[in-house]
Amino acid sequence: MLRTHTCGELRLDHVNQEVTLAGWVQRVRNKGGLIWVDLRDRYGMTQLIFEEDSSEKALLEKAAELGREFVVQTTGKVIERSAKNDKIPTGSIEIKVTTLEVLNAAKVPPFKIEDETDGGEELRMKYRYLDLRRNVIREKLQLRHKMMQETRKYMDAQDFIEVETPVLIKSTPEGARDFVVPSRTNAGEFYALPQSPQTFKQLLMVSGFDRYFQIVKCFRDEDLRADRQPEFTQIDCEMSFVTQEDILNTFEGLTKHLFSQVKGVELEEVKRMTYADAMKYYGNDKPDLRFDMKFVELNELAQGKGFSIFDGAELVVGICAKGAAEYTRKQLDALTEWVKRPQIGAKGMIYAKYNADGTIKSSVDKFYSADDLQDWADAFGASQGDLMLILSGDADKVRKQLSELRLKMGEELGLRDRTIFKPLWVMDFPLLEWDEETSRFHAMHHPFTSPKKEDMALLDTDPGAVRANAYDLVINGVEIGGGSIRIHDRATQQLMFKHLGFTEEEAQKQFGFLMEAFEYGAPPHGGIAFGFDRLCAIFGGSDSIRDYIAFPKNNSGRDVMIDSPSSIADEQLKELSIQLAIKK
Ligand code: ASP
């Protein structure tokens, strides 16, 4: 080793020892005859001292020439510092240097390699290897590492076998576009990158693997957002001979294990809610349960009193923000403007304040008596000091709008505390989802999800009402994982494809291999996949998954550091039998 210790290791106990350290120069403070250098590595920072009286002149000159991020090796004696720094673990000692060797000089970095940096996102991504030197980023990747290790520990202890599945495959329909890879040796044909290993893990169940998991890269060609990347990581799992209950318990176990081992948090019981209730009470299939503010429907109380906007609405629904009656006119106007923005799309917002003196003041006093408003307050369970906010319109739309308003109020009132974790299983998702654009049903989860037996009869009469054996794990309003009990017989799988608008030939061409496998003794099975990057971000208390990925892509799916995607040489295109339809 080029060092005897790391830069985070030395303490008063080491005083008088001769040590050799290697690392990066964080900072040089030159006071003429006295130079201090902060030397940094992954483990911490150690102060080096060069003094004119004791150090050789040449050594002092060498130290004076050091620049930020130079890589050096140094030997010296550990001494006690006269002015101690209790902010860093090595703050009681420093190294009185006897030799200094520059292992590699460095250009001035394009941004400060410090917790608070002056580098913008794009610049930091271009020089991501420098960004990764910053403690705050490195700690996030260390968290990720710990999460991976603990996941493997738990899964192994539960008898799961980690099996790798191929990356060059054929499309796995998870609702997004595939990334495709041209095949040189099979001209005109393409592989697809897996959106998930879904069909492979099911095949492993047919093979008798019984309990499979994999920490695996998945690829989806979707529009990007803060919590999406074109390539992302899943903890992918599948089990045989299980009921839904077994799966929920096993993965509630994994979630609790991770929280306790990685964060030291003993998670409470994971609550359960049906999809129907989630939509009815939170307008959202991933409700944030860190705060209450449940939806209250007011059709009966608010309609028929001459207020035409409510009278003409399919749904009148509101939330009660506890203790927010103090909101000023200006704040309420700002909220109204906020819900009217095109991203939210509400036509307007009605409020009713339950004042401290017991009176209720609303923006529609003209239409409602004090008794009417008291009835509203009772329906909301509102008391003095509370603020009721009400939206109305088309039921589906208004639920979405109110869901956004609920989250905003939660934010404004400080109810979305990042140190509190409220996990929830959302269950009984619809099997199918109507897609306006293509005018047909899509699988809400994926086509391999089994319908609830008792709803099978509805498949022909009211397909939208069929519920699936499907579940999502939600934490603090973020979908962390999802899965289902699968179909495991050919006939049902075929029926499912039929309802999804596949002809028999299409189904056979795309998924014949799976349906055939089902004819060779497929056990009942089911599984789940966790979005690993999101899970890390939740653990780290952050909204963006990018910080938890060593080399992420930007908002347009580009890696600005290696400059990808990029064009390829004509020669390469020719080899792949590809002709571009655009001019380069
Ligand atoms: N393959 C599914 C997904 O990626 C998860 C599952 O059903 O196990 O969402």
Residues whose N, C-alpha, C, O or C-beta is under 5 A from the ligand:
A	BS01	LIG	Q195 S196 Q198 C237 G482 G483 S484 G527 I528 A529
